[in-house]
Amino acid sequence: MYDYTDFDESFVRARVAQFTDQVERRLDGSLSEDEFRPLRLMNGLYLQLHAYMLRVAIPYGTLSPAKLRQLAWIADTYDKGYGHFTTRQNIQFNWPKLPDVPAILSALADVGMHAIQTSGNCVRNVTADHFAGAAADEVADPRPYAELLRQWSTDHPEFQFLPRKFKIAITGASADRAVTAAHDIGLRIVRNEAGETGFQVLVGGGLGRTPMVGMVVRDFLPEADLLPYVEAVLSIYNVIGRRDNKYKARIKITLHETGKPEITRMIEERFAELRPLFGGADQALFRDIQAAFAPPVFREAPVAAFDAAYKADPAFRAFVDTNVAPHRHPDHAIVTISLKAHGETPGDATSDQMRLVADLAERHGHGDIRVSHEQNLILPHVHKSDLPALHAALKSAGLATANVGLLSDIIACPGMDYCSLATARSIPVAQEIAQRFKELDLEHEIGPLKLKISGCINACGHHHVGHIGILGLDRAGVENYQITLGGDGTADMVIGDKTGPGFAYDQVTGAVERILRAYLALREAPEETFLQAFRRVGMEPFKTALYGEGERDAA
């Protein structure tokens, strides 16, 4: 895990001091809200529906126990005793008071954290596969590359005022758990025929009001060329990206309007100019960074206790079957801790829960914690013999819900409960759906399912790539929920298709139930997932289930 250097420390402390002065000037009236707005956004501070919201960066989703405990302390001291983990692998505090924000930022700096570039038209938090460094299907750990990109992009003088925000994701595994094709730049670590490590580079992905799948602009980029190539992409976008219309300012629109052949040519020309200017300094820095991500020393121990508990305890067996993934070391496991207990707010964790996870990471997980874009926490390195004790501790804190990858493992944005941009509620819809299917006892029978909910067209809930996606909109002052089916956020990303007319707030859960009962009736075998069945039969049976024969034709 990367630790701050003296330079990092002094840089962050200087930003805290600078923002402290800006907050004081806002409080004494020297700065108007219009003048203060760009300054606070540069430090991750938003003004939401009811209060300020502070978004704290968790680069590539990696946390230490000390950092998680500090987040818990901040939640107790300056917020309402909880934090909200987001689809950008960050954490948000929804209730800080403006005079307290400098103290919060100082407390974050004490453990090597900050809120820089979690907002604004800049390169945002670089995200990565949450199983990085542990997954059995991994080509290489993507986190050293993500850290290199973080250091390069932080306060980069050319890229602080881009046409629009810019998001980069990187994965090192064959299974794309980082949704790389939905990012402005997606990086997939691959090896060429000579066995050399490099990247497949995608550009122009994104969700929001104009969802697009990223296009491959380089099948193989040598590892040493990462920074000059990414800088070339950003340089071209910064010059030709639109600034006249914020809805057409993302690089996906630039690529669409310019055309892939032309923008690829422009990127390659700029890359050829930039490449000699790096002179190897980036590679020396990368080698230093890489050393910080050495794998832990895995202990050898019998796994008989795990085998016995798995056979004897149905609750433990269900937890292992859903929440535990294969590790590259056969005696270890990757454990996902669900923050989606039925009826709770997806992604929320109380301060007590954070402290417990920090303790368990030290006791059983080599002090390593991850945040997933699916709003859960992960202990990536747990010996199988420790799983029964880990499960028991999680169960005592309400963190042992065995639902990872199932229907109630819902991604949901804050919606109208918090967000000033939202046009509909997301959290209550997610809670009601999860509760309904718990009562029906159908969740495990339905099997793997990605259900995602957004409370506005900005798509922070990633609804476009949900197997079932739900988008809340405002129709003449009334909440209306549009449903899409067949989305997929994996390596072969697909944007979901609209089913037809939307549904009222109190009709959404019933609509989801009709969709899933139709699936259970038409699947060819219990092993056929919802997504597989949808791809086999298409939209029509689900339209019939939703609207009936007459309305299906009209839809």
BASE-416088 format. One record per residue (C-alpha): chain; x, y, z. Coordinates in steps of 0.02 Angstrom, whole numbers. Layout:
<torkols>
TORKOL, chaine, X, Y, Z
TORKOL, A, X, Y, Z
...
</torkols>
This chain:
<torkols>
TORKOL, chaine, X, Y, Z
TORKOL, A, 0, 0, 0
TORKOL, A, 67, 171, -48
TORKOL, A, 111, 289, 95
TORKOL, A, 129, 477, 78
TORKOL, A, 303, 548, 52
TORKOL, A, 361, 712, 130
TORKOL, A, 312, 797, -33
TORKOL, A, 135, 726, -25
TORKOL, A, 119, 780, 155
TORKOL, A, 176, 959, 124
TORKOL, A, 67, 973, -32
TORKOL, A, -91, 918, 58
TORKOL, A, -55, 1026, 211
TORKOL, A, -32, 1178, 99
TORKOL, A, -201, 1145, 17
TORKOL, A, -283, 1129, 189
TORKOL, A, -208, 1296, 242
TORKOL, A, -263, 1379, 81
TORKOL, A, -441, 1315, 95
TORKOL, A, -449, 1360, 280
TORKOL, A, -418, 1541, 229
TORKOL, A, -549, 1530, 93
TORKOL, A, -680, 1461, 214
TORKOL, A, -643, 1600, 338
TORKOL, A, -668, 1729, 200
TORKOL, A, -833, 1647, 150
TORKOL, A, -893, 1650, 331
TORKOL, A, -849, 1833, 358
TORKOL, A, -931, 1882, 193
TORKOL, A, -772, 1927, 100
TORKOL, A, -815, 1794, -29
TORKOL, A, -988, 1775, -104
TORKOL, A, -1060, 1601, -136
TORKOL, A, -1027, 1623, -322
TORKOL, A, -845, 1665, -286
TORKOL, A, -829, 1525, -158
TORKOL, A, -910, 1389, -265
TORKOL, A, -761, 1348, -378
TORKOL, A, -644, 1352, -229
TORKOL, A, -746, 1230, -126
TORKOL, A, -772, 1114, -274
TORKOL, A, -583, 1104, -297
TORKOL, A, -581, 1031, -122
TORKOL, A, -725, 909, -141
TORKOL, A, -857, 1014, -50
TORKOL, A, -1031, 1018, -127
TORKOL, A, -1189, 1109, -73
TORKOL, A, -1329, 982, -80
TORKOL, A, -1515, 989, -42
TORKOL, A, -1504, 1005, 147
TORKOL, A, -1320, 1032, 190
TORKOL, A, -1144, 1031, 126
TORKOL, A, -1073, 864, 69
TORKOL, A, -887, 823, 75
TORKOL, A, -823, 692, -46
TORKOL, A, -661, 612, 14
TORKOL, A, -544, 529, -110
TORKOL, A, -502, 345, -88
TORKOL, A, -382, 320, -233
TORKOL, A, -415, 156, -325
TORKOL, A, -522, 106, -176
TORKOL, A, -379, 56, -60
TORKOL, A, -388, 92, 126
TORKOL, A, -283, 50, 279
TORKOL, A, -361, 16, 450
TORKOL, A, -293, 182, 514
TORKOL, A, -378, 276, 373
TORKOL, A, -544, 187, 399
TORKOL, A, -538, 222, 587
TORKOL, A, -506, 406, 549
TORKOL, A, -657, 410, 433
TORKOL, A, -759, 334, 575
TORKOL, A, -695, 468, 695
TORKOL, A, -740, 605, 571
TORKOL, A, -914, 530, 552
TORKOL, A, -941, 537, 741
TORKOL, A, -860, 706, 769
TORKOL, A, -921, 808, 621
TORKOL, A, -1064, 712, 541
TORKOL, A, -1206, 598, 597
TORKOL, A, -1108, 440, 636
TORKOL, A, -1100, 364, 463
TORKOL, A, -1022, 383, 291
TORKOL, A, -1082, 340, 117
TORKOL, A, -969, 240, 0
TORKOL, A, -994, 286, -182
TORKOL, A, -980, 211, -356
TORKOL, A, -817, 308, -378
TORKOL, A, -738, 210, -233
TORKOL, A, -745, 367, -126
TORKOL, A, -836, 409, 36
TORKOL, A, -956, 553, 62
TORKOL, A, -1004, 641, 222
TORKOL, A, -1177, 714, 200
TORKOL, A, -1193, 832, 348
TORKOL, A, -1031, 930, 383
TORKOL, A, -1046, 1110, 438
TORKOL, A, -944, 1234, 338
TORKOL, A, -842, 1300, 486
TORKOL, A, -789, 1119, 524
TORKOL, A, -728, 1074, 350
TORKOL, A, -548, 1138, 374
TORKOL, A, -534, 1031, 531
TORKOL, A, -600, 880, 436
TORKOL, A, -473, 906, 297
TORKOL, A, -335, 923, 426
TORKOL, A, -391, 761, 509
TORKOL, A, -388, 676, 339
TORKOL, A, -212, 740, 308
TORKOL, A, -157, 662, 472
TORKOL, A, -182, 490, 392
TORKOL, A, -130, 532, 214
TORKOL, A, -302, 571, 143
TORKOL, A, -383, 721, 58
TORKOL, A, -530, 779, -48
TORKOL, A, -431, 854, -191
TORKOL, A, -501, 827, -367
TORKOL, A, -656, 736, -307
TORKOL, A, -751, 871, -400
TORKOL, A, -723, 995, -540
TORKOL, A, -676, 982, -724
TORKOL, A, -516, 887, -692
TORKOL, A, -454, 708, -683
TORKOL, A, -558, 631, -545
TORKOL, A, -514, 488, -428
TORKOL, A, -433, 348, -529
TORKOL, A, -532, 189, -498
TORKOL, A, -476, 8, -510
TORKOL, A, -530, -172, -490
TORKOL, A, -575, -192, -306
TORKOL, A, -497, -367, -307
TORKOL, A, -330, -296, -367
TORKOL, A, -176, -390, -308
TORKOL, A, -280, -538, -252
TORKOL, A, -389, -601, -394
TORKOL, A, -355, -771, -467
TORKOL, A, -387, -707, -644
TORKOL, A, -267, -559, -633
TORKOL, A, -132, -523, -762
TORKOL, A, -51, -389, -653
TORKOL, A, -97, -280, -505
TORKOL, A, -171, -118, -577
TORKOL, A, -146, -13, -420
TORKOL, A, 36, 41, -452
TORKOL, A, -19, 109, -621
TORKOL, A, -168, 194, -540
TORKOL, A, -54, 274, -412
TORKOL, A, 63, 333, -549
TORKOL, A, -86, 412, -638
TORKOL, A, -145, 491, -474
TORKOL, A, 22, 573, -441
TORKOL, A, 39, 633, -621
TORKOL, A, -137, 704, -631
TORKOL, A, -148, 787, -460
TORKOL, A, -141, 975, -484
TORKOL, A, -77, 951, -662
TORKOL, A, -70, 1131, -726
TORKOL, A, -138, 1089, -899
TORKOL, A, -285, 983, -843
TORKOL, A, -367, 1076, -698
TORKOL, A, -497, 1161, -809
TORKOL, A, -545, 1032, -940
TORKOL, A, -706, 1051, -1042
TORKOL, A, -787, 930, -918
TORKOL, A, -742, 806, -781
TORKOL, A, -631, 662, -834
TORKOL, A, -633, 484, -764
TORKOL, A, -504, 346, -783
TORKOL, A, -525, 164, -733
TORKOL, A, -400, 21, -741
TORKOL, A, -413, -166, -724
TORKOL, A, -282, -301, -724
TORKOL, A, -396, -451, -736
TORKOL, A, -485, -547, -873
TORKOL, A, -651, -510, -788
TORKOL, A, -679, -322, -797
TORKOL, A, -736, -275, -622
TORKOL, A, -692, -90, -649
TORKOL, A, -820, -53, -788
TORKOL, A, -679, 17, -894
TORKOL, A, -786, 39, -1050
TORKOL, A, -895, 166, -959
TORKOL, A, -749, 286, -927
TORKOL, A, -670, 430, -1022
TORKOL, A, -513, 321, -1026
TORKOL, A, -522, 136, -987
TORKOL, A, -360, 38, -966
TORKOL, A, -353, -151, -973
TORKOL, A, -187, -233, -931
TORKOL, A, -143, -365, -1061
TORKOL, A, 8, -462, -1121
TORKOL, A, 60, -470, -1303
TORKOL, A, 124, -623, -1395
TORKOL, A, 299, -591, -1329
TORKOL, A, 235, -595, -1150
TORKOL, A, 262, -408, -1124
TORKOL, A, 143, -312, -1010
TORKOL, A, 45, -167, -1083
TORKOL, A, -128, -94, -1100
TORKOL, A, -278, -103, -1211
TORKOL, A, -339, 78, -1212
TORKOL, A, -521, 128, -1227
TORKOL, A, -579, 308, -1248
TORKOL, A, -749, 391, -1245
TORKOL, A, -852, 283, -1130
TORKOL, A, -978, 358, -1012
TORKOL, A, -1155, 350, -945
TORKOL, A, -1263, 502, -904
TORKOL, A, -1389, 574, -1025
TORKOL, A, -1292, 506, -1175
TORKOL, A, -1226, 333, -1130
TORKOL, A, -1087, 268, -1241
TORKOL, A, -971, 117, -1240
TORKOL, A, -786, 161, -1245
TORKOL, A, -695, 129, -1409
TORKOL, A, -528, 40, -1420
TORKOL, A, -398, 163, -1487
TORKOL, A, -246, 53, -1448
TORKOL, A, -245, -136, -1438
TORKOL, A, -75, -137, -1355
TORKOL, A, 13, 9, -1273
TORKOL, A, 183, -36, -1196
TORKOL, A, 189, -15, -1008
TORKOL, A, 323, 121, -1018
TORKOL, A, 212, 229, -1129
TORKOL, A, 66, 245, -1009
TORKOL, A, 88, 425, -951
TORKOL, A, 134, 505, -1118
TORKOL, A, -12, 416, -1203
TORKOL, A, -139, 466, -1070
TORKOL, A, -71, 644, -1077
TORKOL, A, -92, 642, -1266
TORKOL, A, -275, 592, -1249
TORKOL, A, -307, 730, -1122
TORKOL, A, -211, 859, -1224
TORKOL, A, -316, 828, -1379
TORKOL, A, -477, 830, -1278
TORKOL, A, -427, 990, -1190
TORKOL, A, -403, 1077, -1359
TORKOL, A, -550, 1012, -1460
TORKOL, A, -676, 967, -1324
TORKOL, A, -831, 1076, -1323
TORKOL, A, -851, 1214, -1195
TORKOL, A, -1008, 1293, -1267
TORKOL, A, -1128, 1161, -1199
TORKOL, A, -1092, 1062, -1041
TORKOL, A, -1207, 923, -1099
TORKOL, A, -1094, 895, -1250
TORKOL, A, -928, 927, -1164
TORKOL, A, -874, 751, -1116
TORKOL, A, -742, 664, -1222
TORKOL, A, -870, 536, -1279
TORKOL, A, -960, 674, -1376
TORKOL, A, -794, 740, -1441
TORKOL, A, -751, 567, -1506
TORKOL, A, -923, 543, -1580
TORKOL, A, -921, 711, -1670
TORKOL, A, -739, 698, -1728
TORKOL, A, -742, 514, -1773
TORKOL, A, -634, 375, -1707
TORKOL, A, -508, 373, -1853
TORKOL, A, -474, 559, -1842
TORKOL, A, -462, 572, -1654
TORKOL, A, -350, 418, -1650
TORKOL, A, -236, 500, -1777
TORKOL, A, -230, 659, -1672
TORKOL, A, -191, 562, -1513
TORKOL, A, -51, 464, -1598
TORKOL, A, 27, 623, -1668
TORKOL, A, 23, 708, -1499
TORKOL, A, 91, 550, -1416
TORKOL, A, 239, 550, -1535
TORKOL, A, 277, 729, -1481
TORKOL, A, 259, 696, -1295
TORKOL, A, 346, 528, -1280
TORKOL, A, 526, 593, -1291
TORKOL, A, 490, 728, -1161
TORKOL, A, 465, 605, -1017
TORKOL, A, 645, 545, -1024
TORKOL, A, 619, 396, -908
TORKOL, A, 575, 497, -753
TORKOL, A, 402, 420, -751
TORKOL, A, 477, 244, -755
TORKOL, A, 593, 281, -608
TORKOL, A, 444, 345, -511
TORKOL, A, 341, 193, -560
TORKOL, A, 475, 74, -494
TORKOL, A, 471, 162, -326
TORKOL, A, 281, 154, -323
TORKOL, A, 277, -29, -374
TORKOL, A, 383, -77, -225
TORKOL, A, 247, -12, -109
TORKOL, A, 122, -138, -178
TORKOL, A, 218, -297, -143
TORKOL, A, 98, -437, -93
TORKOL, A, 87, -485, 90
TORKOL, A, 174, -640, 157
TORKOL, A, 38, -770, 152
TORKOL, A, 41, -893, 296
TORKOL, A, 25, -1079, 273
TORKOL, A, -105, -1162, 383
TORKOL, A, -232, -1303, 374
TORKOL, A, -405, -1261, 309
TORKOL, A, -496, -1401, 401
TORKOL, A, -590, -1277, 512
TORKOL, A, -659, -1192, 357
TORKOL, A, -714, -1356, 280
TORKOL, A, -801, -1410, 441
TORKOL, A, -892, -1245, 462
TORKOL, A, -946, -1244, 280
TORKOL, A, -1026, -1415, 300
TORKOL, A, -1105, -1383, 470
TORKOL, A, -1170, -1203, 464
TORKOL, A, -1298, -1156, 329
TORKOL, A, -1281, -969, 364
TORKOL, A, -1093, -977, 346
TORKOL, A, -1111, -1083, 188
TORKOL, A, -1228, -955, 110
TORKOL, A, -1105, -815, 154
TORKOL, A, -960, -908, 73
TORKOL, A, -1060, -951, -82
TORKOL, A, -1108, -770, -116
TORKOL, A, -981, -656, -30
TORKOL, A, -817, -751, -53
TORKOL, A, -716, -753, -215
TORKOL, A, -564, -856, -268
TORKOL, A, -393, -789, -219
TORKOL, A, -232, -813, -317
TORKOL, A, -166, -908, -164
TORKOL, A, -272, -1067, -148
TORKOL, A, -281, -1063, 43
TORKOL, A, -343, -883, 45
TORKOL, A, -504, -797, -6
TORKOL, A, -570, -626, -55
TORKOL, A, -713, -574, 58
TORKOL, A, -842, -445, 8
TORKOL, A, -931, -363, 154
TORKOL, A, -1104, -314, 96
TORKOL, A, -1162, -138, 142
TORKOL, A, -1334, -187, 76
TORKOL, A, -1426, -266, 223
TORKOL, A, -1608, -281, 171
TORKOL, A, -1698, -118, 202
TORKOL, A, -1540, -16, 235
TORKOL, A, -1467, 123, 127
TORKOL, A, -1349, 47, -2
TORKOL, A, -1169, 101, 29
TORKOL, A, -1193, 172, 205
TORKOL, A, -1081, 114, 347
TORKOL, A, -1092, 171, 527
TORKOL, A, -938, 226, 622
TORKOL, A, -947, 68, 729
TORKOL, A, -954, -40, 573
TORKOL, A, -803, 51, 500
TORKOL, A, -703, 22, 659
TORKOL, A, -750, -162, 660
TORKOL, A, -695, -185, 479
TORKOL, A, -531, -98, 521
TORKOL, A, -504, -217, 668
TORKOL, A, -547, -369, 562
TORKOL, A, -429, -313, 424
TORKOL, A, -287, -308, 550
TORKOL, A, -335, -472, 630
TORKOL, A, -375, -574, 474
TORKOL, A, -334, -474, 317
TORKOL, A, -154, -410, 318
TORKOL, A, -217, -233, 353
TORKOL, A, -291, -212, 178
TORKOL, A, -466, -145, 142
TORKOL, A, -548, -103, -23
TORKOL, A, -700, -3, -75
TORKOL, A, -791, -69, -228
TORKOL, A, -883, 34, -358
TORKOL, A, -1031, -73, -307
TORKOL, A, -1032, 15, -137
TORKOL, A, -966, -129, -33
TORKOL, A, -807, -158, 68
TORKOL, A, -681, -297, 32
TORKOL, A, -549, -388, 132
TORKOL, A, -442, -454, -11
TORKOL, A, -324, -570, 84
TORKOL, A, -409, -684, 212
TORKOL, A, -345, -858, 253
TORKOL, A, -486, -985, 237
TORKOL, A, -460, -1046, 415
TORKOL, A, -505, -870, 476
TORKOL, A, -669, -861, 380
TORKOL, A, -781, -936, 517
TORKOL, A, -719, -811, 647
TORKOL, A, -731, -669, 522
TORKOL, A, -910, -716, 479
TORKOL, A, -960, -724, 662
TORKOL, A, -889, -550, 695
TORKOL, A, -975, -477, 542
TORKOL, A, -1139, -558, 590
TORKOL, A, -1135, -475, 762
TORKOL, A, -1124, -304, 676
TORKOL, A, -1256, -332, 543
TORKOL, A, -1125, -348, 406
TORKOL, A, -1144, -531, 359
TORKOL, A, -1287, -514, 234
TORKOL, A, -1260, -653, 106
TORKOL, A, -1317, -559, -48
TORKOL, A, -1165, -504, -149
TORKOL, A, -1208, -516, -333
TORKOL, A, -1392, -549, -296
TORKOL, A, -1544, -440, -319
TORKOL, A, -1530, -341, -155
TORKOL, A, -1347, -299, -187
TORKOL, A, -1416, -142, -269
TORKOL, A, -1313, 6, -329
TORKOL, A, -1410, 165, -289
TORKOL, A, -1364, 348, -295
TORKOL, A, -1420, 463, -152
TORKOL, A, -1565, 529, -256
TORKOL, A, -1683, 661, -190
TORKOL, A, -1646, 617, -9
TORKOL, A, -1482, 715, -27
TORKOL, A, -1435, 767, -203
TORKOL, A, -1478, 939, -273
TORKOL, A, -1475, 870, -451
TORKOL, A, -1592, 723, -421
TORKOL, A, -1766, 719, -498
TORKOL, A, -1829, 565, -403
TORKOL, A, -1796, 459, -251
TORKOL, A, -1675, 312, -263
TORKOL, A, -1641, 252, -87
TORKOL, A, -1822, 212, -37
TORKOL, A, -1848, 119, -201
TORKOL, A, -1694, 13, -168
TORKOL, A, -1750, -21, 10
TORKOL, A, -1925, -73, -42
TORKOL, A, -1865, -190, -180
TORKOL, A, -1741, -274, -63
TORKOL, A, -1872, -296, 73
TORKOL, A, -2004, -363, -48
TORKOL, A, -1891, -501, -114
TORKOL, A, -1831, -545, 59
TORKOL, A, -2012, -572, 109
TORKOL, A, -2045, -672, -50
TORKOL, A, -1888, -776, -16
TORKOL, A, -1847, -774, -202
TORKOL, A, -1677, -690, -204
TORKOL, A, -1570, -847, -205
TORKOL, A, -1687, -935, -326
TORKOL, A, -1669, -788, -447
TORKOL, A, -1479, -798, -433
TORKOL, A, -1350, -677, -504
TORKOL, A, -1427, -509, -546
TORKOL, A, -1363, -330, -560
TORKOL, A, -1499, -205, -515
TORKOL, A, -1448, -22, -521
TORKOL, A, -1548, 137, -482
TORKOL, A, -1515, 319, -527
TORKOL, A, -1617, 466, -466
TORKOL, A, -1581, 574, -618
TORKOL, A, -1512, 571, -795
TORKOL, A, -1333, 592, -732
TORKOL, A, -1333, 404, -697
TORKOL, A, -1227, 400, -538
TORKOL, A, -1314, 235, -500
TORKOL, A, -1250, 159, -664
TORKOL, A, -1427, 107, -714
TORKOL, A, -1380, 96, -898
TORKOL, A, -1272, -57, -864
TORKOL, A, -1388, -144, -743
TORKOL, A, -1465, -310, -794
TORKOL, A, -1616, -215, -729
TORKOL, A, -1591, -27, -729
TORKOL, A, -1707, 99, -650
TORKOL, A, -1701, 286, -690
TORKOL, A, -1805, 408, -589
TORKOL, A, -1866, 561, -685
TORKOL, A, -1981, 709, -654
TORKOL, A, -2136, 706, -764
TORKOL, A, -2238, 864, -734
TORKOL, A, -2190, 867, -551
TORKOL, A, -2221, 681, -523
TORKOL, A, -2088, 547, -502
TORKOL, A, -2085, 427, -648
TORKOL, A, -1969, 277, -659
TORKOL, A, -1904, 211, -824
TORKOL, A, -1845, 30, -829
TORKOL, A, -1709, -40, -941
TORKOL, A, -1661, -222, -965
TORKOL, A, -1507, -312, -1029
TORKOL, A, -1370, -191, -977
TORKOL, A, -1199, -261, -936
TORKOL, A, -1047, -173, -861
TORKOL, A, -918, -309, -892
TORKOL, A, -785, -319, -1028
TORKOL, A, -915, -329, -1168
TORKOL, A, -1015, -182, -1102
TORKOL, A, -1194, -161, -1161
TORKOL, A, -1316, -18, -1131
TORKOL, A, -1485, -80, -1072
TORKOL, A, -1643, -61, -1178
TORKOL, A, -1797, 34, -1120
TORKOL, A, -1948, -74, -1085
TORKOL, A, -2077, 61, -1125
TORKOL, A, -2177, 189, -1025
TORKOL, A, -2116, 227, -849
TORKOL, A, -2196, 183, -683
TORKOL, A, -2255, 285, -535
TORKOL, A, -2155, 279, -374
TORKOL, A, -2273, 154, -292
TORKOL, A, -2274, 41, -446
TORKOL, A, -2087, 10, -465
TORKOL, A, -2068, -138, -347
TORKOL, A, -2218, -226, -424
TORKOL, A, -2146, -198, -598
TORKOL, A, -1980, -276, -545
TORKOL, A, -2073, -423, -471
TORKOL, A, -2168, -452, -634
TORKOL, A, -2005, -448, -732
TORKOL, A, -1922, -575, -619
TORKOL, A, -2072, -692, -608
TORKOL, A, -2074, -692, -798
TORKOL, A, -1889, -738, -796
TORKOL, A, -1917, -882, -674
TORKOL, A, -2056, -948, -785
TORKOL, A, -1958, -943, -948
TORKOL, A, -1780, -991, -898
TORKOL, A, -1725, -1156, -969
TORKOL, A, -1633, -1214, -812
TORKOL, A, -1593, -1147, -638
TORKOL, A, -1416, -1113, -700
TORKOL, A, -1477, -992, -835
TORKOL, A, -1455, -817, -764
TORKOL, A, -1573, -673, -794
TORKOL, A, -1451, -592, -916
TORKOL, A, -1427, -754, -1012
TORKOL, A, -1615, -780, -1023
TORKOL, A, -1643, -601, -1081
TORKOL, A, -1515, -621, -1219
TORKOL, A, -1596, -783, -1273
TORKOL, A, -1779, -727, -1279
TORKOL, A, -1765, -538, -1301
TORKOL, A, -1876, -400, -1233
TORKOL, A, -2050, -457, -1286
TORKOL, A, -2091, -579, -1144
TORKOL, A, -2041, -449, -1016
TORKOL, A, -2143, -312, -1101
TORKOL, A, -2293, -427, -1094
TORKOL, A, -2263, -458, -909
TORKOL, A, -2248, -272, -876
TORKOL, A, -2385, -198, -984
TORKOL, A, -2498, -339, -1046
TORKOL, A, -2529, -381, -1227
TORKOL, A, -2613, -218, -1281
TORKOL, A, -2497, -97, -1194
TORKOL, A, -2345, -200, -1247
TORKOL, A, -2385, -165, -1428
TORKOL, A, -2408, 20, -1391
TORKOL, A, -2242, 26, -1299
</torkols>
